[in-house]
Amino acid sequence: MTDKPPAKSGADKSMTREERLAAALRENLRRRKVQSREREDAADTPAADGE
């Protein structure tokens, strides 16, 4: 047995890149949704300093 994984062809590398890009886009969208929800919650909550 060898410790090296089998060599990938060019098509496999592009799929891997596409999969990485898709994952990055999903993570970015998830992060932006969380930020948006936090902003909405902050806007709905009255500030203690303004009292």
Secondary structure, 3 states (H helix, E strand, C coil): CCCCCCCCCHHHHHHHHHHHHHHHHHHHHHHHHHHHHHHHHHHHCCCHHHC
